[in-house]
Amino acid sequence: MGVQNFFVPIRLKTCGCILLVLAVFVLILMVYVTDILEVRICFLCIYIRQDTGMGHIHMQIKMSVCVLPSCVYLKPLSPKEAFEEDLLLQSIAWPDTPPLQSLSLRKSSDPAHSTFTILGRMGGGQWQIGDKMEVIIKMYDFQGRPKNCGGDVIVARLHNPALGAGVAGKVVDHLNGSYSAVFSLLWEGSAQVILVHPSEAVTVLGRLTREQPDRVFFKSQFRSGRVSETTTCNVCLRPSRQPVCNYTELHTGQQWFCYKPEKLSCDARISHSRGGFTQNITAMENKLFQSGVNLKVSIQASGLANITVLQQKKGKEVSLESGPSGYYYQGVWRALGGTTVWQFNTSSAITQCLRGKVIKMYGDSTIRQWFEYFNGAISGLKEFNLHSPKQTGPFIALDYPNNIFLMYRCHGPPIRFMNVPISEVHYIANELDNVIGGSNTVVVLGIWSHFSTFPIEVYIRRLQSIRSAVVRLLSRAPETLVVIRTANPKALNLYETLTNSDWYSLQRDKVLRAMFKGLNVHLVDAWEMVVAYNLPHSLHPQPPIIKNMINVLLSYICPQKGG
């Protein structure tokens, strides 16, 4: 980043200092909000000291002007926000992975050579309901040599398809090539361990975020009369002689830039779209993301993978401390930690729960999937045709006799949708500030997938603005119900990995949970609900999983009403 400092000494009579300070402030504000910036102000410091002997005031302005080859923020964080960001970054810090210059497929983690072993029950004897079962995972490279470092991305579950049962395991990295997966035993079943990415692949994913945060890019169309132009847009644009249109949202501070069209003004922007993807990895790096070889491949057991579990002894309590958020049994999600998940199996049961409710849903396509579920599951719900694009919305559905109002709106950029009218580019924080709220209002949020390719700081700042709006909403209308959907693992190929890897999603999932911890909001744990179910992972989980997610949501809305 090129930075140039300007020091402007100013001497003025005391009586004129206020006017000059105000003039400087207005000037800076004009530069900040202008829509065409060839350079951008990163920070501004004004130093003022008074010369008591002469009766003068000395003012010094320090301005840093920079170009943006990567994501630099115009709006600085408050000390409290900066401290929180540092804590969040520390909490998601990944173990050291092999350096780029040493990467080699032969020395990378190989699921075919790696194994896991179920350890015996602590204290001996047979497994019982309520026990904790530990699995040790040993990683080896393609040459059959044991790995001596951590950083692999691994998920694990215990499942029993015959019982329709499944629970996610907690994976611990021992930083020496071995891992533990711990399961709460609620029934008998088989352990499954999946290598999502070898540690060497994580090295590449980290490099891409540092060096190519703009590898997914966006377009905006500009139009005036018969003249139409399209330019590239992003959270961060690379240096160019081309002027830039600044669309930073002033209230939330969320920044967005487009290269200025040659003939049209920045005010002529009419739409936002996904632009494309620039793939820039070496042939060697490409080998670290091979489906069926080292990309989401199961690790085999050394010995038995299944166990028999006896009934719990009388008087023995089941300890689920620091355990899973829930589990499946007979295909039904059962939450742990005090929440009862009711079953809403009919249209009338869902209608009874939602009668008189306003449900406002904001987020990405995983939240739109919930809107579509309701639209198909409630017989009396009729979608009002807003002539919105099918992918982007907004959508509204009404059940007039039962006074049910349901709406969905996508979040603001970055969002990889096509042809979003600029009039429909809304930020969630601003939308929440317009929600009246109350006991009949339900707000549903889900935002994670479209932030994967950007530095995590971009996501943190978006969540900070949304959280502030949630706090304001709950302050003025504390009976409002706020429900947040977490991230989930998905099916991966090379493109999906480089743009939306589960490693990226896992980091954002951790940040989201930490950001809203302690607030009066409820989570739908999509991550564990997808990991635990005996179905392939998908960005948009399959219908049985979605039905269970909706049951969790409805149980928050109607905690005393079963379906």
C-alpha positions, 0 to 999 in steps of 0.5 A: 500500500502506497502511503503519503503523509501531509503535514499542514501547520496552521497558525490562527487567532483564537477567535477564528479557530472554531470556524477553521476547524469546522471548515476542515471538517466539512472539507474532509466530509466532502472528500469522504462522501464524494462518489469519485475518488482516485485516492482514498483517505485512510485516516486523518489526525488533527493535532491542536495545541494552544500557545498561551504566551502568544494567544495563538492556536497551532493546528497540524493535520496529518492525512494519509492517502492511499491506494487499495491493492487489498482491503483497507477500511475507510471507517476506523474501528472504535477501540472497543471494536478493535479489541473485539476484532483482535479477540475474534482473530485470536479465537479462530487462529488456525494451527501452523500449516506447511509453508508454501515453498515446501508444498508437495502432494507426496508429503501432504495428508493422505486419507487413504493412508490415515486411520482412526481408532476407537479407544476403550471405555474409560474404566473398562467394561461395555459402553453405556448411554451417557458415556463419552467415546474418544477416537484417535485419528492418525494422519499419514502422507502419500508416502505412508509416513506419519505427519508431525504437524496439525492443521488438517480440516476434519469433521466426524460423526457417530451415526446409525442409519437404522435408527435414523440417528446421528451426532457430530463429534468434537475434533481436537487438533494435537498439533503433531499429526494426531487428532481426537474426536469425542462423541456423546453416546446416546445410542449405538452406532458407527464412527465416521471421520472425513478429511475435508482438507489436508493442512497443505490445502489450508496453506493455499486457501490462506494464500488466496485470501491474502493475495487475491481477496478479489478473486470473486468479482462483481459487475454493475451496469450503468445506464442513461438513456441509450448509453449503457456501460458495465464496470467491475465492483468489489469490496476492494479494487486494485490500483488503476488509473481509472476513477472509482465510484464510492458506494460506501454505505454511510450509516453502517460503514460497509464499503463498496466500490466500482470503477467509474464508467467512461461516459456515465456518472456514478449516479447512473448505476442500475444493477449489481451482479456476480461478475466471475471468478479468477482462478490463480493456483499452480499445478502443484496446488491444484493437486491438493484439491482432488475429489475422491483423493484428498477433498472430503474423503473418509478416513478408514478405521483401524479395527472396528468402527462401530460400537454396542451401547448398553442402557444407562444405569439407574442413577447415572446422569448423562453429562453433555457439558461442552457436548453437541447442540443436539442429535438426530433420533428416528430422523428427528433433531433433538436439541440439548441444553433445555430447548424442546423441539416440537414437530410441526408435521402438518400445514395446520400445525405450522399455521396455528404456530404462525397465526398473527405473526410477522416473519421477516427473513434477511440473508443469503440463499440458505435463508431464502430456502426457508422462505420457500419451505414455508411457501410450500408447506402452508396451504393458506400462504399465498405469495404476492407477485412482486415480479422479483427475480427468482434468485434475489427477491424480495418476496412476500407471502400472506395468509390473510385469514390467519394474519400471517405475513412472511417476507424475504430480502437478500443482504447487501453486497458482496452477494453473488446473485445476478441482476439485483436492481440497485433499489433492492440493494439493502443492508441488513442493519438498515432493514432492522432499524426499520423493524418496529418489533414486538411480541408478534414479530420474528426476525430471521438472519443468515449471512455467511456464504458470500463472504468466504473469499474476503479477509475475515475482517470484512465479515467481522465488520458486517456482523458488528453493524448487524449486531448493533442493529439487533441490540437497538431492536431488542432495546426498543422492542424486547419481545421481538424474537431474533433467530440466527441460522449458522453456516453449514458444510457443503459439497466441494469441487475445485471451484466451490473450494476456492470460493466457499471452502468449508474451512472458510465457512467454519471460521465464519461460523465461529465468528458469528457464534462469538459475536452474538453470544450473550444476546437474547437471540436464538441459534439454529445450529445448521453446522451440526445439523448437516454434519450429524445427518446421514446425507451428503453435505450441500450448501442448501441442505436436503429436505429432511434437514430443512424440515428439522431446521424449520421445526427448531425455528417454530419451536422458538416461536411456539415453545409451548405448542407441539404439532 
